């Protein structure tokens, strides 16, 4: 059995354009995306990287949900990510200035602030200092005093020692996102995220500054609508931090959730974001879900990273755009619907499996003529149509089937093969295959070109 490739939906979604804002003499990297009714500024935790964050499907889902609520600005605080490195450890006040700088650059006179972990402390100070610029405040897994509720006593020194030994290996997932510690792709991404966001020395300096954070005296001065979200078993920030803020910030509302994850992008994200959406927009997301039977297709350019590196960004982008036009055209010619682009391929659905097979072959042929071999995976099953996306086990199966396909191959599940009887299509059996995340092995077939 051949090794399982990463599923197409586990690869990078292209990030929005990165810009720079001046905060004093320091350049702050920021991005803006989304089109909902509100203006939102998202303040990250102790490390961030505004472009690399889009390589995580968990983080991408989180950000895309925010983008449906409003125009969203994300940024890298000074000393981290793509923002300027600084000689001295930045103070909380200087980091607060970074919020004002990106708001000015984005054209936001005012906005709702969403702060996670240490970013929440920044947002609390900003809301108390500049209430006219803050429409609402959301605090996720945050705190008012680091020494009181985060890493207390010997745990802090042990954390600094671990940075020296293991920073950049992704080991902090055990405490920050324990529900994902056995997800190899997430751990690998988080390791890269650590290395790209800050060096070990910089992280230690930032954490020593964070250790001094105490905004408890300003909490009673916060006069904007405030929502506090916290997991009761958060392994990094004790839930008592949230309970104290809820008692002290006038009119604040606290919602506690089960779970042990600290990272906002891990755990039961949708339940929390439903509450955020209702708080910010006054309405919960629409719950009508249309369920239909469909044939799900994933396409994927083979060895796209290697090809891009060998020919250069400009030529690669031109070839990829030509590929996108051709493959999309073949999908639509067979009455398929492109759900979304996946960076180097597509997710599409069809109302008939035979049309999906024919679209896969024609798309593969067009791409092969351009020197861009693709793999195609198909499965038929029930899907749920949500907003502009499709979800369900059928989507997961199709992604796994595509990950097993060879170059220039249209690989299908036994369900697809059985449903096209009488179409003239021919198939070669590829045997029982284990699909990651699917309990039972599935018999797969390669659709032969030129038939039907």
C-alpha positions in Angstrom: 0.0 0.0 0.0 1.4 3.3 -0.9 2.1 6.0 1.7 -0.7 8.5 2.4 0.0 12.0 1.1 -1.3 15.0 3.0 -4.9 15.6 2.0 -5.5 18.6 -0.3 -7.4 20.4 2.3 -4.5 20.1 4.7 -2.3 22.4 2.7 -1.9 26.1 2.6 -4.6 28.6 1.8 -3.2 31.7 0.3 -2.9 34.5 2.9 -4.2 38.1 2.3 -1.7 40.8 1.3 0.7 41.7 4.1 1.3 45.4 4.6 3.3 47.5 7.1 2.2 50.2 9.5 4.5 52.6 11.4 4.3 52.5 15.2 6.8 55.1 16.1 10.0 54.0 14.4 8.9 50.3 14.2 7.2 48.6 11.2 4.3 46.4 12.2 3.1 43.7 9.7 -0.6 43.5 9.3 -3.3 42.1 7.0 -7.0 42.8 6.4 -9.6 40.4 5.1 -13.3 39.6 5.5 -16.5 41.4 4.5 -19.0 41.2 7.4 -20.8 44.1 9.0 -18.3 44.9 11.8 -14.7 46.1 12.0 -12.5 43.7 14.1 -8.9 43.8 15.3 -7.5 40.5 16.3 -4.6 40.6 18.8 -2.6 37.3 18.9 -0.9 35.6 21.9 2.7 35.8 22.7 3.9 34.7 19.2 2.4 35.1 15.8 3.2 35.1 12.0 0.5 36.7 9.9 1.4 34.7 6.8 2.3 31.4 8.2 -0.9 31.2 10.2 -2.8 30.6 7.0 -0.9 27.3 6.5 -2.9 25.7 9.3 -6.4 24.4 8.4 -7.5 25.0 12.1 -6.3 28.6 12.1 -7.7 29.2 8.6 -11.1 28.0 9.7 -11.0 30.3 12.8 -9.9 33.4 10.7 -12.5 32.7 8.0 -15.2 32.5 10.6 -14.1 35.9 11.9 -14.1 37.2 8.3 -17.8 36.4 8.0 -18.4 38.7 10.9 -16.6 41.7 9.6 -13.5 43.3 8.1 -10.7 41.8 10.2 -7.2 43.1 10.8 -4.5 40.7 12.2 -1.0 41.8 12.9 2.4 40.7 14.3 3.4 42.5 17.5 6.8 44.2 17.5 9.6 41.7 17.9 7.6 38.8 16.5 6.6 37.4 13.1 7.2 39.7 10.2 7.3 42.9 12.3 10.5 44.7 13.1 12.8 43.1 15.7 13.6 45.4 18.6 16.7 45.9 20.7 14.8 46.2 24.0 11.9 44.0 25.2 8.7 45.9 24.2 6.5 47.1 27.0 2.8 46.4 27.2 2.2 50.1 26.5 4.3 50.0 23.3 2.5 46.9 22.2 -0.8 48.8 22.8 0.5 51.5 20.5 0.8 48.8 17.8 -3.0 48.3 17.9 -3.5 52.0 17.2 -1.0 51.9 14.4 -2.7 49.1 12.5 -6.1 50.6 13.1 -5.0 53.8 11.6 -3.4 52.1 8.6 -6.6 50.1 8.0 -8.8 53.2 8.2 -10.5 52.0 11.4 -11.6 54.9 13.6 -13.0 52.3 16.0 -13.3 48.5 16.0 -14.2 45.5 18.1 -11.1 44.0 19.7 -10.5 40.3 20.1 -7.6 39.4 22.2 -6.3 35.9 23.0 -4.0 35.1 25.9 -1.4 37.9 26.3 -3.1 39.8 23.4 -6.1 40.1 25.7 -4.1 42.0 28.3 -3.1 44.5 25.5 -6.7 44.9 24.5 -7.9 45.5 28.1 -5.3 48.3 28.5 -6.3 49.7 25.1 -10.0 49.6 25.9 -9.5 51.4 29.2 -7.2 54.0 27.6 -9.1 54.7 24.3 -12.7 53.7 24.9 -13.9 55.8 21.9 -11.9 53.6 19.6 -13.3 50.3 21.0 -16.8 49.2 20.1 -16.6 45.9 22.0 -14.0 43.7 23.7 -13.7 39.9 23.4 -11.2 38.1 25.6 -10.4 34.5 24.8 -8.2 32.4 27.2 -6.9 35.7 28.6 -5.8 37.1 32.0 -5.1 40.2 33.9 -2.1 39.0 35.9 0.4 36.6 34.5 2.0 35.6 37.8 -1.4 35.1 39.4 -3.0 32.7 36.8 -0.6 31.6 34.1 2.9 30.1 34.9 3.3 30.5 38.6 6.3 29.7 40.7 8.8 27.1 39.5 6.6 26.4 36.4 7.8 29.6 34.8 11.5 28.8 35.1 10.8 25.3 33.8 9.1 26.8 30.8 12.2 29.0 30.1 14.4 26.0 30.4 12.3 24.1 27.9 12.6 27.0 25.4 16.4 26.6 25.5 16.2 22.9 24.9 13.2 22.4 22.6 12.0 25.7 21.0 11.0 25.1 17.4 10.2 21.4 17.8 6.5 21.9 18.5 6.6 20.3 21.9 4.6 23.2 23.5 1.5 21.7 21.8 1.2 19.4 24.8 0.2 22.3 27.0 -1.2 24.8 24.4 -3.3 22.5 22.3 -3.3 19.0 23.9 -6.3 17.8 21.9 -4.0 18.1 18.8 -0.8 16.7 20.2 -1.3 13.5 18.2 -2.0 15.3 15.0 1.4 15.1 13.2 0.6 17.7 10.6 -0.5 20.2 13.3 2.6 19.6 15.4 4.8 20.0 12.4 3.1 23.3 11.5 3.3 24.6 15.1 7.0 23.8 15.2 7.5 25.8 12.0 5.3 28.6 13.5 7.5 28.7 16.6 10.7 29.0 14.6 9.3 31.6 12.3 7.6 33.8 15.0 10.6 34.4 17.2 14.0 32.9 18.1 14.5 31.1 21.5 16.3 34.2 23.0 13.5 36.5 21.8 10.9 34.2 23.2 12.5 34.1 26.6 12.8 37.9 26.7 9.2 38.3 25.7 8.1 35.8 28.3 10.0 37.6 31.0 8.1 40.7 30.0 4.8 38.8 30.0 5.6 37.5 33.5 5.4 41.1 34.7 2.0 41.8 33.1 -0.6 42.9 35.6 -3.5 45.0 34.3 -5.7 44.3 37.3 -5.8 47.9 38.4 -7.4 49.0 35.0 -10.1 46.4 34.8 -12.7 48.4 36.6 -12.1 51.3 34.2 -13.1 49.3 31.1 -16.4 50.8 30.0 -17.1 48.9 26.7 -19.3 45.8 26.2 -17.1 42.8 27.1 -17.4 39.1 26.4 -15.0 36.7 28.2 -14.6 33.1 26.8 -12.5 30.5 28.7 -12.1 26.7 28.8 -12.5 25.3 32.3 -9.5 23.0 32.0 -7.2 25.4 30.1 -3.7 24.0 30.7 -2.0 27.4 30.3 -4.3 30.0 31.9 -6.3 29.1 34.9 -10.1 29.7 34.4 -10.0 31.7 37.7 -8.4 34.5 35.6 -11.5 34.8 33.5 -13.8 34.6 36.6 -11.9 37.5 38.2 -12.1 39.6 35.0 -15.8 38.9 34.8 -16.3 40.1 38.4 -14.2 43.2 37.9 -15.0 44.6 34.4 -18.3 46.4 34.7 -21.1 44.5 32.8 -18.7 41.8 31.5 -20.3 38.5 30.5 -18.4 35.2 31.0 -19.0 32.0 29.1 -17.1 28.9 30.2 -16.6 25.9 27.9 -15.4 22.3 28.6 -12.0 21.6 27.3 -8.3 21.7 28.1 -6.9 23.6 25.1 -5.4 27.1 25.4 -5.0 28.0 21.8 -8.1 29.7 20.4 -7.8 27.7 17.1 -8.0 24.3 18.9 -11.0 22.6 20.6 -14.7 23.4 20.1 -13.9 26.5 18.0 -17.3 26.8 16.3 -19.3 26.8 19.6 -17.2 29.7 20.9 -17.3 31.6 17.6 -21.1 31.3 17.5 -21.2 33.2 20.8 -18.7 35.7 19.5 -20.7 36.3 16.4 -23.9 36.8 18.4 -22.1 39.2 20.7 -20.6 41.3 17.9 -23.4 41.2 15.3 -26.5 40.6 17.4 -27.3 37.3 15.6 -26.1 33.8 15.7 -25.0 32.2 12.4 -27.6 30.7 10.2 -28.3 27.1 11.1 -30.1 26.0 8.0 -28.1 23.1 6.5 -29.0 21.6 3.1 -28.1 17.9 2.9 -27.7 16.4 -0.6 -26.2 13.4 -2.3 -23.2 14.5 -4.4 -20.0 13.2 -5.9 -17.1 15.1 -4.3 -13.9 15.8 -6.3 -10.5 16.8 -5.0 -7.8 17.7 -7.5 -4.2 18.4 -6.7 -1.1 19.3 -8.7 1.7 16.7 -8.2 4.9 17.9 -6.6 3.8 21.6 -6.8 6.3 22.8 -4.2 9.2 21.2 -6.1 8.0 22.6 -9.4 7.6 26.1 -8.0 11.1 26.0 -6.6 12.6 24.8 -9.9 11.0 27.4 -12.2 10.6 30.4 -9.9 7.6 32.2 -8.5 6.7 34.3 -11.6 6.7 31.5 -14.1 5.0 29.1 -11.6 2.2 31.6 -10.9 1.6 31.9 -14.7 1.4 28.1 -15.1 -0.8 27.7 -12.1 -3.2 30.3 -13.3 -3.4 28.5 -16.7 -4.0 25.2 -14.8 -6.7 26.8 -12.8 -8.6 28.1 -15.8 -8.3 24.7 -17.6 -9.4 22.5 -14.7 -12.2 24.8 -13.7 -13.4 24.8 -17.2 -13.5 21.0 -17.4 -15.4 20.8 -14.1 -18.0 23.3 -15.2 -18.3 21.7 -18.6 -19.6 18.5 -16.9 -22.0 20.5 -14.7 -19.8 20.5 -11.7 -19.6 23.2 -9.2 -16.2 24.5 -7.9 -16.6 24.9 -4.2 -13.2 26.5 -3.6 -9.6 26.6 -4.8 -7.2 24.7 -2.5 -3.9 26.5 -3.5 -2.8 23.9 -6.1 -6.1 22.2 -6.8 -9.9 22.3 -6.4 -12.7 21.0 -4.3 -15.8 20.5 -6.5 -19.1 18.7 -6.4 -21.2 17.0 -9.1 -24.8 15.8 -9.2 -23.8 12.7 -11.1 -20.7 10.4 -10.6 -20.3 9.6 -14.3 -19.9 13.3 -15.1 -17.4 13.7 -12.3 -15.3 10.8 -13.7 -15.3 12.4 -17.2 -14.5 15.8 -15.7 -11.6 14.2 -13.9 -10.1 12.7 -17.0 -10.5 15.8 -19.1 -9.0 18.0 -16.4 -6.1 15.6 -16.0 -5.5 15.6 -19.7 -5.6 19.3 -20.0 -3.2 19.7 -17.1 -0.8 17.0 -18.4 -0.5 18.9 -21.7 0.7 21.9 -19.7 3.3 19.8 -18.0 1.4 19.8 -14.7 0.3 16.3 -13.8 -2.6 16.2 -11.3 -4.2 13.6 -9.2 -8.0 13.3 -8.8 -10.0 11.7 -6.1 -13.8 11.0 -6.2 -16.4 9.7 -3.7 -20.2 9.9 -3.7 -22.1 10.4 -0.4 -24.2 12.8 1.6 -22.8 16.2 2.1 -24.0 19.3 4.0 -24.0 22.7 2.2 -23.0 25.3 4.7 -22.5 28.9 3.6 -20.0 28.7 0.7 -18.5 25.4 1.8 -19.4 21.7 1.9 -18.8 19.4 4.9 -19.5 15.8 5.9 -17.8 12.4 5.9 -18.1 12.2 2.1 -15.8 15.2 1.8 -13.2 13.6 4.1 -13.3 10.4 2.2 -12.8 12.1 -1.2 -9.8 14.0 0.2 -8.2 10.8 1.4 -8.9 9.1 -1.9 -7.2 11.9 -3.7 -4.2 11.7 -1.4 -3.7 8.1 -2.6 -4.0 8.8 -6.3 -1.0 8.6 -8.6 0.0 11.4 -11.0 -2.5 11.6 -14.0 -4.8 9.2 -12.2 -8.5 9.5 -11.4 -9.0 7.4 -8.3 -12.5 6.6 -7.1 -14.3 4.8 -4.3 -16.3 1.7 -4.8 -19.4 3.8 -4.3 -18.6 5.8 -7.4 -17.8 2.7 -9.4 -21.1 1.0 -8.4 -23.2 4.0 -9.3 -21.9 4.4 -12.9 -22.9 0.9 -14.0 -24.1 1.1 -17.7 -22.2 4.3 -18.4 -19.4 2.5 -20.4 -16.8 3.7 -17.9 -14.1 1.1 -17.1 -12.1 0.7 -13.9 -9.0 -1.1 -12.7 -9.1 -2.3 -9.1 -6.5 -0.8 -6.7 -7.5 -3.1 -3.7 -8.6 -2.4 -0.2 -7.0 0.8 1.2 -6.7 2.2 4.7 -7.9 5.8 4.7 -6.7 8.1 7.4 -9.5 8.9 9.8 -11.9 6.4 8.2 -12.6 3.3 10.4 -13.1 0.7 7.7 -10.8 0.1 4.7 -12.3 1.0 1.3 -11.9 -0.6 -2.0 -10.6 1.9 -4.6 -10.5 1.8 -8.4 -8.6 3.8 -11.0 -11.0 5.0 -13.8 -9.6 4.2 -17.2 -9.4 7.0 -19.8 -11.1 6.8 -23.1 -14.2 4.8 -22.1 -17.8 6.0 -21.9 
